[in-house]
Every structure is written in C-alpha cells, then in structure tokens.
Amino acid sequence: MTTPAADTITMFGAEWCSDCRRTKKQLDELGITYTYVDLEAEPAAADVAREISGRMNIPVVVYPDATHHVEPSNDDVEQKLRSLNLI
C-alpha cells in the first residue's frame, strides 16, 4: 500500500476521474515532480487516500508540508505550489 512520502507531492487518482486527469495534466504542464497513485491499479490505496482526506472524493493531492487538497481547482493547486515555492 502506498503512503505519501514527506518530501514530495503525492496524488491519488483514477483515469476515469475527470478532476484527476485535469490535476495530473496541470502538474505535468508545470513540470512538477510528483508520485501518482493509481487507485485502479492499487485499490487498497483508496483507504490511504480516505484516511488522509476523510472523504471518498478524488483526487487527493498531498503536499510536502503534509497539507492536502481534495478535488482542488487548478487555482487551488497553483496557489499552494506558489506558497511552497515550487513554481
């Protein structure tokens, strides 16, 4: 089971999820290094994502400062990345 590393961004998502595809595309286009946890390939990781977020929604994006977003907008992600000086 995949748990987020403390020094990286981890995104829990699935290919069928349009918000996941959008957030993944944004991270890719910004050149952000992150770990992608495919919940279809690793169904048990859904429990980890649920423990982090307290919700069933995806994507769950976990940041190096141990904060997270659930179903973030592109603006939410960009603001967080800027606050962490990652972009």
Phi and psi in degrees as GROMACS dihedral restraints (atoms count N, CA, C in turn):
[ dihedral_restraints ]
;  ai    aj    ak    al  type     phi  dphi    fc
    3     4     5     6     1   -91.9    20    10
    4     5     6     7     1   125.7    20    10
    6     7     8     9     1  -114.9    20    10
    7     8     9    10     1   147.2    20    10
    9    10    11    12     1   -64.4    20    10
   10    11    12    13     1   138.0    20    10
   12    13    14    15     1   -78.1    20    10
   13    14    15    16     1   149.0    20    10
   15    16    17    18     1   -70.5    20    10
   16    17    18    19     1   -22.8    20    10
   18    19    20    21     1  -109.7    20    10
   19    20    21    22     1    18.7    20    10
   21    22    23    24     1  -142.7    20    10
   22    23    24    25     1   172.0    20    10
   24    25    26    27     1   -93.7    20    10
   25    26    27    28     1   134.2    20    10
   27    28    29    30     1  -122.6    20    10
   28    29    30    31     1   131.6    20    10
   30    31    32    33     1  -119.8    20    10
   31    32    33    34     1   124.0    20    10
   33    34    35    36     1   -96.9    20    10
   34    35    36    37     1   126.1    20    10
   36    37    38    39     1  -161.6    20    10
   37    38    39    40     1  -174.4    20    10
   39    40    41    42     1  -148.3    20    10
   40    41    42    43     1   149.0    20    10
   42    43    44    45     1   -62.8    20    10
   43    44    45    46     1   -32.0    20    10
   45    46    47    48     1   -73.9    20    10
   46    47    48    49     1    -9.9    20    10
   48    49    50    51     1   -92.5    20    10
   49    50    51    52     1   114.9    20    10
   51    52    53    54     1   -65.5    20    10
   52    53    54    55     1   -36.4    20    10
   54    55    56    57     1   -64.7    20    10
   55    56    57    58     1   -36.0    20    10
   57    58    59    60     1   -65.2    20    10
   58    59    60    61     1   -45.6    20    10
   60    61    62    63     1   -61.8    20    10
   61    62    63    64     1   -40.9    20    10
   63    64    65    66     1   -64.6    20    10
   64    65    66    67     1   -46.6    20    10
   66    67    68    69     1   -67.0    20    10
   67    68    69    70     1   -40.3    20    10
   69    70    71    72     1   -61.9    20    10
   70    71    72    73     1   -43.6    20    10
   72    73    74    75     1   -61.2    20    10
   73    74    75    76     1   -43.3    20    10
   75    76    77    78     1   -61.1    20    10
   76    77    78    79     1   -48.1    20    10
   78    79    80    81     1   -60.7    20    10
   79    80    81    82     1   -42.5    20    10
   81    82    83    84     1   -62.1    20    10
   82    83    84    85     1   -46.5    20    10
   84    85    86    87     1   -66.3    20    10
   85    86    87    88     1   -29.7    20    10
   87    88    89    90     1   -82.5    20    10
   88    89    90    91     1    -6.0    20    10
   90    91    92    93     1    73.3    20    10
   91    92    93    94     1    26.5    20    10
   93    94    95    96     1   -82.5    20    10
   94    95    96    97     1   131.3    20    10
   96    97    98    99     1   -82.7    20    10
   97    98    99   100     1   130.0    20    10
   99   100   101   102     1  -153.4    20    10
  100   101   102   103     1   163.5    20    10
  102   103   104   105     1  -101.9    20    10
  103   104   105   106     1   126.1    20    10
  105   106   107   108     1  -103.0    20    10
  106   107   108   109     1   124.9    20    10
  108   109   110   111     1  -106.7    20    10
  109   110   111   112     1   109.5    20    10
  111   112   113   114     1   -82.0    20    10
  112   113   114   115     1   110.9    20    10
  114   115   116   117     1   -71.5    20    10
  115   116   117   118     1   -15.6    20    10
  117   118   119   120     1   -76.1    20    10
  118   119   120   121     1   -39.0    20    10
  120   121   122   123     1   -78.8    20    10
  121   122   123   124     1   -29.3    20    10
  123   124   125   126     1  -127.6    20    10
  124   125   126   127     1    73.0    20    10
  126   127   128   129     1   -56.7    20    10
  127   128   129   130     1   -31.7    20    10
  129   130   131   132     1   -65.6    20    10
  130   131   132   133     1   -23.8    20    10
  132   133   134   135     1   -67.8    20    10
  133   134   135   136     1   -17.9    20    10
  135   136   137   138     1   -61.0    20    10
  136   137   138   139     1   -33.2    20    10
  138   139   140   141     1   -65.1    20    10
  139   140   141   142     1   -38.9    20    10
  141   142   143   144     1   -64.3    20    10
  142   143   144   145     1   -47.3    20    10
  144   145   146   147     1   -60.5    20    10
  145   146   147   148     1   -40.9    20    10
  147   148   149   150     1   -66.9    20    10
  148   149   150   151     1   -38.9    20    10
  150   151   152   153     1   -63.6    20    10
  151   152   153   154     1   -39.7    20    10
  153   154   155   156     1   -67.1    20    10
  154   155   156   157     1   -48.0    20    10
  156   157   158   159     1   -93.3    20    10
  157   158   159   160     1   -23.3    20    10
  159   160   161   162     1    74.6    20    10
  160   161   162   163     1    10.3    20    10
  162   163   164   165     1  -136.0    20    10
  163   164   165   166     1   169.0    20    10
  165   166   167   168     1   -95.3    20    10
  166   167   168   169     1    -5.6    20    10
  168   169   170   171     1   -77.1    20    10
  169   170   171   172     1   150.6    20    10
  171   172   173   174     1  -133.6    20    10
  172   173   174   175     1   159.2    20    10
  174   175   176   177     1   -75.8    20    10
  175   176   177   178     1   156.8    20    10
  177   178   179   180     1  -113.3    20    10
  178   179   180   181     1   120.3    20    10
  180   181   182   183     1  -111.0    20    10
  181   182   183   184     1   119.7    20    10
  183   184   185   186     1  -106.4    20    10
  184   185   186   187     1   128.8    20    10
  186   187   188   189     1   -98.4    20    10
  187   188   189   190     1   164.0    20    10
  189   190   191   192     1   -60.0    20    10
  190   191   192   193     1   -22.2    20    10
  192   193   194   195     1   -88.5    20    10
  193   194   195   196     1    12.4    20    10
  195   196   197   198     1    73.9    20    10
  196   197   198   199     1     7.3    20    10
  198   199   200   201     1   -85.5    20    10
  199   200   201   202     1   169.0    20    10
  201   202   203   204     1  -149.5    20    10
  202   203   204   205     1   161.3    20    10
  204   205   206   207     1  -122.7    20    10
  205   206   207   208     1   146.6    20    10
  207   208   209   210     1  -118.4    20    10
  208   209   210   211     1   126.5    20    10
  210   211   212   213     1    48.9    20    10
  211   212   213   214     1    51.9    20    10
  213   214   215   216     1   -72.6    20    10
  214   215   216   217     1   151.9    20    10
  216   217   218   219     1   -78.2    20    10
  217   218   219   220     1   165.2    20    10
  219   220   221   222     1   -59.6    20    10
  220   221   222   223     1   -37.0    20    10
  222   223   224   225     1   -62.3    20    10
  223   224   225   226     1   -44.3    20    10
  225   226   227   228     1   -57.0    20    10
  226   227   228   229     1   -47.6    20    10
  228   229   230   231     1   -64.3    20    10
  229   230   231   232     1   -46.1    20    10
  231   232   233   234     1   -61.8    20    10
  232   233   234   235     1   -44.7    20    10
  234   235   236   237     1   -61.1    20    10
  235   236   237   238     1   -41.6    20    10
  237   238   239   240     1   -66.0    20    10
  238   239   240   241     1   -44.3    20    10
  240   241   242   243     1   -61.8    20    10
  241   242   243   244     1   -38.3    20    10
  243   244   245   246     1   -66.4    20    10
  244   245   246   247     1   -41.5    20    10
  246   247   248   249     1   -64.4    20    10
  247   248   249   250     1   -27.8    20    10
  249   250   251   252     1   -91.2    20    10
  250   251   252   253     1     4.3    20    10
  252   253   254   255     1    57.1    20    10
  253   254   255   256     1    37.6    20    10
  255   256   257   258     1   -95.4    20    10
  256   257   258   259     1   -15.3    20    10
